């Protein structure tokens, strides 16, 4: 089981919202209205860990170890939301999300293959780490800069934990299951490392998850300003091709370590995916 070790390692580096955030350093002259509003949108987006956790627990009922790890992930993700909400409560109370606004992002996600969802969220954590690093650079107010740096580090640790479960999936249920896991990881890896080719941001909160609600079935579509994310990325934190390249490179690097094969490009990973398909037994 991975949960006991992950709990211990994450407990050792867990930050305290009261003492590890420099609240007294706040400088209101360095926070614009536009910047403050994006904090609200990120706070609500982070709250969507609630329906994501419900999805994980439902779709991984046969994996108590992973579901136990969800207790850590859920706690830390909700803590991110709470820290951003607390910032607004202290310094921009008129922008504090209402309970109704938070509850709106809690809706049911359609069942999906557990391995593909695992890989999707692994890539999502890598992407969010890079987004928050850019957000910290974009902001000039010292307290929110510190908060974004802190939660970016959490997202990187979450990616590392998901990677541990991906490694386990390759070996712990036999060769056939391991090959299916490789295929699932490669399939989603090709998609998520190709974000520069897609018009929308490839993050779990921006993907369609409930066909009965389509097209309003993304977390972002439930926010007070559904189109804020693209503007935040393109015009505010300026998450450009160079930064997209960093995300892609990080995904490919980890896939190389996971599969014990070198993937320098998305095309390399896609060729690997096609080779796995050819090697799998044909189902009559």
C-alpha positions in Angstrom: 0.0 0.0 0.0 1.2 3.5 -0.9 -1.2 5.5 1.4 0.8 5.1 4.7 4.0 6.3 3.1 2.3 9.1 1.2 0.6 10.3 4.3 3.8 10.4 6.2 5.7 12.3 3.5 3.0 14.8 2.9 2.4 15.4 6.6 6.1 16.3 7.0 5.9 19.2 4.5 2.3 20.4 5.2 2.0 24.1 5.6 0.0 26.0 8.2 -2.4 28.6 6.8 -2.1 30.7 10.0 1.7 30.8 10.3 3.2 30.0 6.9 1.4 32.7 4.9 2.8 36.2 5.5 -0.6 37.9 6.0 0.9 41.0 7.6 2.8 41.8 4.4 -0.3 42.7 2.5 0.1 45.8 0.3 -3.2 46.8 -1.2 -1.6 49.2 -3.6 -0.2 46.2 -5.5 -3.5 44.4 -6.0 -5.7 45.5 -9.0 -9.4 44.7 -9.3 -8.7 42.4 -12.2 -6.1 40.5 -10.2 -8.4 40.1 -7.3 -11.2 38.8 -9.5 -9.0 36.0 -10.9 -8.3 34.9 -7.3 -12.0 34.5 -6.8 -12.2 32.3 -9.9 -9.3 30.2 -8.8 -10.8 29.8 -5.4 -14.1 28.4 -6.9 -12.2 26.2 -9.3 -10.2 24.6 -6.5 -13.5 23.9 -4.7 -14.2 21.5 -7.6 -12.0 19.0 -5.8 -15.2 18.0 -4.1 -17.0 16.5 -7.1 -13.7 15.1 -8.4 -13.2 13.3 -5.1 -16.7 11.9 -5.3 -15.8 10.7 -8.8 -12.5 9.1 -7.7 -14.2 7.2 -4.8 -17.0 6.0 -7.0 -14.8 4.8 -9.9 -12.1 3.2 -7.7 -14.3 1.3 -5.3 -12.0 -1.8 -5.7 -8.9 0.2 -4.7 -9.1 1.1 -1.0 -5.4 2.2 -1.0 -6.0 4.8 -3.6 -9.3 5.9 -2.1 -7.5 6.4 1.2 -5.0 8.7 -0.5 -8.0 10.7 -1.6 -8.3 11.9 2.0 -5.0 13.7 1.6 -5.6 15.0 -1.9 -9.1 16.2 -1.0 -8.0 17.9 2.2 -5.1 19.7 0.5 -7.1 20.9 -2.5 -9.9 22.2 -0.4 -7.2 23.9 1.7 -6.1 25.7 -1.5 -9.6 27.0 -2.0 -9.8 28.0 1.6 -6.5 29.9 1.5 -7.7 31.9 -1.5 -11.1 32.5 0.0 -9.4 33.7 3.3 -7.2 36.1 1.3 -10.3 37.6 -0.3 -12.2 37.7 3.0 -9.4 39.7 4.6 -8.5 42.0 1.8 -11.3 42.0 -0.8 -14.4 40.8 1.1 -16.8 41.9 -1.7 -15.3 39.2 -3.9 -15.5 36.4 -1.4 -17.3 33.5 -3.1 -20.8 32.8 -1.9 -21.8 29.3 -0.8 -24.1 29.2 -3.8 -21.2 30.0 -6.2 -19.1 27.2 -4.6 -21.9 24.7 -4.6 -22.6 25.3 -8.3 -19.3 23.5 -9.2 -20.5 20.4 -7.4 -22.2 18.2 -10.0 -21.9 14.6 -11.0 -19.2 13.5 -13.4 -20.0 10.6 -15.7 -18.2 7.4 -15.0 -14.9 7.0 -16.9 -12.0 4.5 -17.1 -10.1 4.8 -13.8 -6.7 4.5 -15.3 -7.3 7.2 -17.9 -8.7 9.5 -15.2 -5.6 8.9 -13.1 -3.4 9.9 -16.0 -5.6 12.9 -16.7 -5.3 14.2 -13.2 -1.5 13.5 -13.1 -1.2 15.8 -16.2 -3.6 18.3 -14.6 -1.4 18.6 -11.5 1.7 19.3 -13.7 -0.2 21.9 -15.6 -1.6 23.5 -12.5 1.8 23.7 -10.9 3.0 25.7 -14.0 -0.1 27.9 -14.1 0.3 28.8 -10.4 4.0 29.5 -10.8 3.1 32.0 -13.6 0.3 33.4 -11.5 2.8 34.1 -8.7 5.1 35.9 -11.2 2.1 37.9 -12.6 0.9 39.2 -9.2 2.8 42.0 -7.5 1.0 41.8 -4.1 3.4 39.9 -1.8 0.8 37.8 0.1 -0.9 36.3 -2.9 2.5 35.8 -4.6 3.4 33.6 -1.6 0.1 31.7 -1.6 0.4 30.8 -5.3 4.0 29.6 -4.7 2.9 27.4 -1.8 0.0 25.8 -3.6 2.1 25.3 -6.7 4.4 23.2 -4.7 1.5 21.1 -3.4 0.3 20.5 -6.9 3.8 19.2 -7.8 3.7 16.8 -4.9 0.2 15.6 -5.9 1.5 14.8 -9.4 4.3 12.8 -7.8 1.8 10.8 -5.7 -0.4 10.1 -8.8 2.8 8.9 -10.6 3.4 6.4 -7.7 -0.1 5.0 -8.3 0.6 4.9 -12.1 3.8 2.9 -11.5 2.0 0.5 -9.2 -0.7 0.0 -11.9 2.0 -1.3 -14.3 2.9 -4.3 -12.1 0.5 -5.0 -9.3 -2.3 -6.8 -11.2 -0.4 -8.8 -13.7 0.9 -8.3 -17.3 -2.4 -7.9 -19.0 -3.6 -5.2 -16.6 -0.2 -3.5 -16.9 -0.4 -3.4 -20.7 -3.9 -1.8 -20.5 -2.4 0.7 -18.0 0.4 1.6 -20.4 -2.1 2.1 -23.2 -4.4 4.3 -21.0 -1.4 6.4 -19.8 0.0 6.8 -23.3 -3.4 7.7 -24.8 -4.0 10.5 -22.3 -0.4 11.6 -22.4 -0.5 12.2 -26.1 -3.6 14.4 -25.6 -2.4 16.3 -22.6 1.1 16.9 -24.0 -0.4 18.4 -27.2 -2.2 21.3 -25.6 -0.5 23.8 -27.9 -2.5 22.3 -30.7 -5.9 22.8 -29.1 -8.1 25.9 -28.7 -9.0 25.3 -25.1 -6.9 24.7 -22.0 -6.4 21.0 -21.4 -7.1 20.7 -17.7 -9.7 18.4 -15.9 -11.7 21.5 -14.9 -12.1 22.5 -18.5 -13.1 19.2 -20.0 -16.6 17.9 -20.6 -17.7 15.4 -17.9 -21.5 15.0 -18.0 -23.1 14.3 -21.4 -26.6 15.1 -20.1 -25.5 18.7 -19.2 -23.5 19.3 -22.4 -22.3 21.9 -23.3 -22.5 23.3 -19.7 -20.8 20.3 -18.2 -17.3 21.6 -17.4 -16.3 23.0 -14.0 -15.3 26.2 -15.8 -18.8 26.5 -17.3 -20.3 26.7 -13.8 -18.2 29.7 -12.7 -19.6 33.2 -12.5 -17.5 34.1 -15.5 -17.2 30.9 -17.6 -14.7 32.5 -20.0 -12.3 33.8 -17.5 -9.7 31.0 -17.8 -8.7 31.7 -21.4 -8.3 35.4 -20.6 -6.3 34.6 -17.5 -4.0 32.3 -19.4 -3.6 34.3 -22.6 -3.7 37.9 -21.5 -2.9 38.0 -17.8 -0.4 35.4 -16.6 0.7 35.0 -20.3 0.9 31.2 -20.4 2.5 31.2 -23.8 4.1 28.5 -26.1 7.2 28.5 -24.0 5.3 27.6 -20.9 3.1 25.1 -22.7 6.4 23.5 -23.9 7.5 23.2 -20.3 4.3 21.3 -19.4 4.7 19.0 -22.4 8.3 18.3 -21.6 7.5 17.5 -18.0 4.8 15.0 -19.1 7.1 13.4 -21.6 9.9 13.2 -19.1 7.7 11.4 -16.6 6.3 9.1 -19.2 9.8 8.2 -20.2 10.7 7.2 -16.7 7.4 5.4 -16.2 7.6 3.4 -19.4 11.4 3.0 -19.4 11.5 4.4 -22.9 12.7 7.8 -24.1 10.0 10.1 -25.5 11.5 13.3 -26.8 8.3 14.4 -28.6 4.6 13.7 -28.5 5.0 11.8 -31.8 7.4 9.4 -30.0 4.7 8.8 -27.3 2.0 8.3 -30.0 4.1 5.8 -31.8 4.6 3.9 -28.5 0.8 4.0 -28.0 0.3 2.4 -31.5 2.8 -0.3 -30.8 1.0 -1.2 -27.6 -2.3 -1.5 -29.5 -0.6 -3.9 -32.0 0.7 -6.0 -29.2 -2.6 -6.5 -27.4 -4.6 -9.6 -28.1 -7.5 -9.2 -30.6 -10.9 -9.5 -28.8 -13.4 -11.5 -30.8 
